[in-house]
């Protein structure tokens, strides 16, 4: 069954505000390991649960199967994370060119957080934009030539963080601190904490790769 929108839930931080976004009628929902437990506890049934279930537990995986949920068990020793595998399944189901990812930021494991952010580039290389959403942050990846639209909302701060050594030909519109055909360099912080000056705006780049992070203070 193909649905236009796919939502993937990992096992990290997941707030009530994010859970409220999860509509099984709107999204094809895939969970990675403990992400399934968080949804079931919230009364939401995923369409597909994948993982080695080292966190959620084998008994929980059995319960999912008994309840009629499709489960793919992965080996504990493998070459990709549970979330990475979940995203490969997301590519099989999405038709809208975007995957929303919850539960992939926060938590104690910095290595997992950095790897999860890196998966945005992996998705982009396969023609799909990933959106990492967290209670305090929304993270997107884009490469040049490319453009991202911005709208005023719950995240007042906008940061451009170069992934490649340099990001060239940056043009912004509607931002408090404009950039006009300029270059940002990896390791420098000039692109941090910009803001929308009006209700909407956009950022475009000619070449390079960068993260666009929209954030708010807790």
N, C-alpha and C positions, 0 to 999 in steps of 0.2 A: 504494500500500500504506500503510494507516494503522497506526501503532504508537502505543501510549498515551504513550510517552515519547520526547521529541526532545532530542538533544544537538547543540549547535553548537560547533565548534572554530575559533577565530580564530588569527591567526598570532603571537600574543605568547608569553609564557613558558608552558611546559608541562612539568611535572615528571613523573618516573616514577610518582610517587604518583597524579597526576591521570590519566595514561595508563592506569593499572591500573583506573580506574573505567569505562573505555570498553568497553562490551560491545555488539557489533553485533546480538546476539540480543535485547538488552533495549531498545536505543535505535535510532531512525531517526537516522543521523548525517549532518549537513551540515557542510561545511567552507567557510571563507572564505579564499580565496587560499592563503597559505603554511601555513594550518592543515592542508591536505591533505598537504603534504610531510611535516609532522611525524608524521602518522598513518601514512603509507605507510612511513616509516623505522622506525616501531615495529611494523610488520607488521599494521596495521589498515586495512581497506578501508572508506572512507566510502560512503554510499549516494548522496550528491549533493555535488559540488564546484562552488562558484560563485566568481566573482571576475574581476578584470581580469588577474590573474596577472602583475602588474608585479613582484612579489616572488618568487614561485615560478618564474616564467618560462614563456613560451609553449610551449617544448619539453616541459616537465613536464606542462602541460595536455594536450598531444597524447598523451603517454604514458598519462595517466589515461584518456582516451577509448579508446585502443587496448586498454587492459586491461578495458574494458567498464564503467567507472564513468561515470555520468551527469554531464556537465559543462555548466554554463551560463557562457559567457563574457560578461563585462560590459565596457562601454567604459571606457577609462581616465578620460575626462572625463564625470562623472556627478554627480547631485545627492545621492547617498547613498553611504555607505561600503560596502565589500564585506560587512562584518558586518551592517550594517543590512539589506541585501538578503537575506542568509542568514536573518535572523530573519523576514522576510516569507515566505520559503519554509517556515520552521519552523511558522508559524501555519497553513499549509495541511495540515500533517501531524500536528500534535499533537492529542490528544483528552483529555489529562489535566490541562490548565490550567496546565502548568508547563514551562519550557524551561531546561535546564541549559546554561550557557555557560562554556567553558574557553578559555584562551589569550587572554583579553580584558583582563587586568590585567598590570602589569609592563611591562618594555621601556623604551625610551628616549623614546617619544612620549607626553608628557603630554596633548597635545590628543586623541589617540586614546583614551587611558584615560578622560578626562572624558566624551568623547562616548559611549563604551561604557557608562559608568555611567548616562548620560542615557537610553540605550535601554531601561533597566528601566522608566522611566515610560511610554515609548512602548508597551511590551508590556502594562503594567498597564491602560492606556487601552483596550486591545483584549481585555481579559478574560483575560489570561495572565500568570502570575507568572514573571519571569525570575530566575534564580539565577546570579550571577557567582561562580565558584569559582576560587580561586588557592591556592597552597601556604600562604599566610599569612592569607588573607582569604576570607570568604564574604559577599556583598553582596546584599541584597534591598530592594525598594522596596514601600512600602504606603501607602495613603491612607485617611483616615477617612470613615465609620466602618469600622474594620478591626482585625484581630487576627492576631498571629503567635505560633505555639508555639515554644518553645525547649527544646532538650535538651542536657544536658552532653555534651561530646565533645572534639574536638581544638581547638576555638576557645574559650579561656577568657574572652576579653574581649568585651563587648557594648556597642555604641555606637549611640545614636539621633542622627541628623544631620538636622535640619529642611531640607527642600527649599523648602517654602512659607515665608512670612514668620513664621508661627507654627504650631505643632502643639498643638492643645488637647485637653483631656480625656484626658491620658495616664495610664493605670493599668498598673502592673506587678505581677506575682505571682512569687515565687520568686527575686527578685533581691536582691543584697546591699544595694544602695541603692535603696529602693522609691520609686516615684512614685505619688501618689494623687490622681487627677483634676487633674493639673498641666499647665503649659504650657511648652514649650521654644521658643526663638526662634532663627531663623536668624542666624548670626554669633556666637552664644554657644556655649560649650563644656561646658555643664553635663551634657549627655547622653553624654559620652565615658567609656569604660573602666569600665562597670559589670560585674558578674559574677553568675553564677548562684550562689545560696546553697544550692541542693539539686540534685537530678538533673534537674529540669525546671522550666519556668516559662512565662510568656507576657507579651506586651506588647500593649495595645490603645490605640487613639486614637479620639477622637470626631470630630475634623475636622483637616484639614491633610494635608500630604504629607511623608514622611520616608524616609530610608535607614536600614535596620538593618544594621550592619556587625559581623560576628563575626570576631575576629582573634586572632592569636597572635604572639609574638615569634619571630624566626627562631632 
